[in-house]
Amino acid sequence: MTDSAKKPKRPRDTNQLAKLIADIATGEATDPDPDEGKDPAAVALGRKGGQKGGKARAEKLSDERKSEIARKAAAARWRKNG
Protein backbone atom coordinates (compact mmCIF):
# COMPACT_ATOMS: atom_id res chain seq x y z
CA MET A 1 0.00 0.00 0.00
CA THR A 2 1.42 3.41 -0.95
CA ASP A 3 1.62 6.43 1.33
CA SER A 4 -0.94 8.30 -0.76
CA ALA A 5 -3.49 5.51 -0.19
CA LYS A 6 -3.20 5.93 3.58
CA LYS A 7 -3.91 9.67 3.59
CA PRO A 8 -7.55 10.70 3.88
CA LYS A 9 -8.73 12.68 0.89
CA ARG A 10 -11.03 15.64 1.07
CA PRO A 11 -14.62 14.84 0.15
CA ARG A 12 -15.73 15.51 -3.42
CA ASP A 13 -19.26 16.39 -2.36
CA THR A 14 -19.51 20.17 -1.96
CA ASN A 15 -21.66 19.98 1.17
CA GLN A 16 -19.31 17.55 2.89
CA LEU A 17 -16.31 19.66 1.87
CA ALA A 18 -17.97 22.79 3.25
CA LYS A 19 -18.61 21.05 6.57
CA LEU A 20 -15.01 19.85 6.73
CA ILE A 21 -13.72 23.38 6.06
CA ALA A 22 -16.02 24.78 8.74
CA ASP A 23 -14.87 22.10 11.19
CA ILE A 24 -11.23 22.92 10.46
CA ALA A 25 -11.92 26.64 10.92
CA THR A 26 -13.61 26.08 14.29
CA GLY A 27 -10.97 23.63 15.48
CA GLU A 28 -13.27 20.60 15.58
CA ALA A 29 -11.17 18.86 12.91
CA THR A 30 -7.59 19.17 11.71
CA ASP A 31 -6.35 19.45 8.15
CA PRO A 32 -3.96 16.58 7.37
CA ASP A 33 -0.33 17.68 6.95
CA PRO A 34 0.91 16.82 3.44
CA ASP A 35 4.48 16.23 4.71
CA GLU A 36 3.37 13.94 7.51
CA GLY A 37 5.06 10.55 7.38
CA LYS A 38 7.92 11.69 5.16
CA ASP A 39 11.53 11.23 6.17
CA PRO A 40 12.93 14.76 6.82
CA ALA A 41 16.37 13.69 5.57
CA ALA A 42 14.89 12.48 2.28
CA VAL A 43 12.86 15.68 1.89
CA ALA A 44 15.99 17.79 2.46
CA LEU A 45 17.99 15.72 -0.03
CA GLY A 46 15.30 16.04 -2.69
CA ARG A 47 15.04 19.77 -2.14
CA LYS A 48 18.80 20.14 -2.39
CA GLY A 49 18.87 18.38 -5.75
CA GLY A 50 15.90 20.36 -7.02
CA GLN A 51 17.50 23.68 -6.22
CA LYS A 52 20.61 23.03 -8.28
CA GLY A 53 19.08 20.95 -11.07
CA GLY A 54 18.20 23.62 -13.65
CA LYS A 55 21.41 25.58 -13.24
CA ALA A 56 23.58 22.46 -13.42
CA ARG A 57 21.80 21.31 -16.59
CA ALA A 58 22.13 24.72 -18.22
CA GLU A 59 25.88 24.81 -17.51
CA LYS A 60 26.38 21.41 -19.14
CA LEU A 61 24.50 22.29 -22.35
CA SER A 62 26.36 23.77 -25.31
CA ASP A 63 25.22 27.07 -26.81
CA GLU A 64 24.00 25.24 -29.92
CA ARG A 65 21.89 22.84 -27.84
CA LYS A 66 20.40 25.71 -25.82
CA SER A 67 19.43 27.44 -29.08
CA GLU A 68 17.90 24.24 -30.41
CA ILE A 69 15.81 23.83 -27.25
CA ALA A 70 14.70 27.48 -27.41
CA ARG A 71 13.72 27.16 -31.08
CA LYS A 72 11.69 24.04 -30.36
CA ALA A 73 9.92 25.76 -27.44
CA ALA A 74 9.11 28.83 -29.55
CA ALA A 75 7.74 26.63 -32.33
CA ALA A 76 5.55 24.79 -29.85
CA ARG A 77 4.20 28.10 -28.53
CA TRP A 78 3.39 29.29 -32.04
CA ARG A 79 1.63 26.01 -32.88
CA LYS A 80 -0.38 26.27 -29.68
CA ASN A 81 -1.50 29.87 -30.27
CA GLY A 82 -1.75 29.77 -34.05
trRosetta pair geometry for C-beta under 8 A, 3 or more apart (Angstrom, degrees):
i j d omega theta_ij theta_ji phi_ij phi_ji
1 5 5.0 -114 -173 75 90 137
1 6 6.5 96 139 -54 118 92
2 5 4.9 103 59 -1 76 102
2 6 7.6 -141 100 -6 47 87
3 6 5.8 -58 -159 30 39 112
3 7 6.9 37 151 -25 69 103
3 37 6.0 168 -148 118 119 135
3 38 7.9 72 -168 -76 163 75
4 7 5.9 -51 -151 26 39 112
6 37 7.6 139 86 -108 135 174
7 32 6.0 144 -160 144 97 156
7 36 8.0 133 -106 68 108 108
8 32 6.1 159 53 -38 90 147
10 17 5.9 57 164 -117 106 96
10 20 6.4 -180 -145 94 88 161
11 16 3.7 -58 111 108 162 124
11 17 5.1 -145 74 -61 91 71
11 20 6.3 159 17 -19 107 138
12 16 7.9 33 55 60 38 121
12 17 7.4 -33 178 -47 5 118
13 16 4.2 67 76 15 107 110
13 17 6.5 -180 85 -13 52 86
14 17 5.6 -55 -143 39 31 113
14 18 6.2 35 157 -23 65 105
15 18 5.7 -51 -147 33 30 112
15 19 6.6 30 153 -17 62 104
16 19 5.7 -53 -151 36 33 111
16 20 6.4 35 151 -20 65 105
17 20 5.6 -53 -148 36 33 112
17 21 6.4 33 154 -18 66 105
18 21 5.8 -53 -147 36 31 111
18 22 6.3 31 153 -17 64 106
19 22 5.6 -55 -147 39 32 111
19 23 6.2 34 153 -20 66 106
20 23 5.6 -54 -147 37 31 112
20 24 6.4 32 154 -20 65 104
20 29 6.4 -76 -152 81 67 156
21 24 5.7 -52 -148 35 32 111
21 25 6.3 32 153 -20 64 107
22 25 5.6 -55 -146 37 32 112
22 26 6.3 16 159 -7 66 110
23 26 6.1 -63 -142 45 28 100
23 28 4.2 -85 -157 73 83 106
23 29 3.8 42 131 12 117 113
24 27 7.8 41 -179 -70 27 23
24 28 7.8 -79 -55 55 22 69
24 29 5.3 -56 -71 81 61 90
24 30 6.8 91 -123 -132 83 18
24 31 5.1 47 -133 -50 136 92
32 36 6.6 -100 179 24 82 139
33 36 4.0 105 78 -37 102 105
35 38 5.2 -78 -170 30 67 125
35 43 6.8 37 -149 -103 114 153
38 42 6.6 -121 174 72 88 111
38 43 5.4 79 134 -57 125 115
39 42 4.0 69 78 10 107 111
39 43 6.8 -180 87 -13 55 83
40 43 5.5 -53 -145 36 35 114
40 44 6.3 35 156 -19 67 105
41 44 5.8 -54 -149 37 30 111
41 45 6.3 30 153 -19 64 107
42 45 5.6 -53 -145 37 32 112
42 46 6.3 32 156 -18 65 106
43 46 5.9 -57 -149 38 28 110
43 47 6.3 28 154 -18 64 109
44 47 5.7 -56 -146 38 30 112
44 48 6.3 35 154 -25 64 106
45 48 5.6 -51 -149 31 30 115
45 49 6.7 26 155 -13 63 105
46 49 5.9 -57 -151 38 32 107
46 50 6.2 31 153 -20 65 110
47 50 5.6 -58 -146 38 31 113
47 51 6.4 34 157 -26 66 105
48 51 6.1 -55 -152 28 27 110
48 52 7.1 -2 161 4 60 107
49 52 6.6 -76 -152 46 30 92
49 53 6.0 52 155 -58 68 102
50 53 5.6 -34 -141 -3 30 123
52 55 5.8 -73 -161 52 55 107
52 56 5.2 53 148 -27 89 114
53 56 6.0 -65 -144 37 21 107
53 57 6.3 17 162 -17 63 109
54 57 5.8 -58 -147 36 29 109
54 58 6.3 27 157 -19 65 108
55 58 5.8 -56 -147 36 30 111
55 59 6.4 31 155 -21 65 106
56 59 5.9 -55 -150 33 30 112
56 60 6.6 26 154 -17 63 108
57 60 5.9 -62 -153 36 32 109
57 61 6.6 33 154 -26 67 106
58 61 5.9 -53 -148 27 33 112
58 66 7.3 57 -148 -101 77 119
61 65 4.6 -127 -169 87 96 122
61 66 5.1 116 124 -58 127 85
61 69 7.6 -30 -162 -5 154 138
62 65 4.7 94 54 6 80 102
62 66 7.1 -141 94 -6 42 85
63 66 5.7 -53 -149 35 34 113
63 67 6.4 34 153 -19 65 105
64 67 5.8 -56 -152 36 31 112
64 68 6.4 34 150 -22 65 106
65 68 5.4 -50 -147 34 34 115
65 69 6.4 36 153 -19 65 103
66 69 5.8 -55 -151 36 31 111
66 70 6.3 30 152 -18 65 108
67 70 5.6 -55 -146 38 32 112
67 71 6.2 34 155 -21 66 104
68 71 5.8 -52 -147 34 29 111
68 72 6.4 28 154 -18 62 107
69 72 5.8 -57 -150 37 30 111
69 73 6.4 29 153 -19 65 107
70 73 5.7 -55 -147 36 31 111
70 74 6.3 31 155 -19 66 106
71 74 5.8 -55 -147 37 31 110
71 75 6.3 31 154 -19 65 107
72 75 5.8 -54 -148 36 30 112
72 76 6.4 32 153 -20 63 105
73 76 5.7 -54 -150 35 32 112
73 77 6.5 33 152 -20 64 103
74 77 5.7 -53 -151 34 34 111
74 78 6.4 32 153 -17 66 105
75 78 5.7 -55 -148 37 33 110
75 79 6.4 34 154 -19 66 104
76 79 5.7 -51 -147 35 32 111
76 80 6.3 34 153 -22 64 108
77 80 5.6 -56 -149 35 31 114
77 81 6.3 9 161 -1 67 112
78 81 6.2 -65 -139 48 28 96
78 82 5.3 16 168 -17 67 125
79 82 6.2 -62 -125 42 20 104
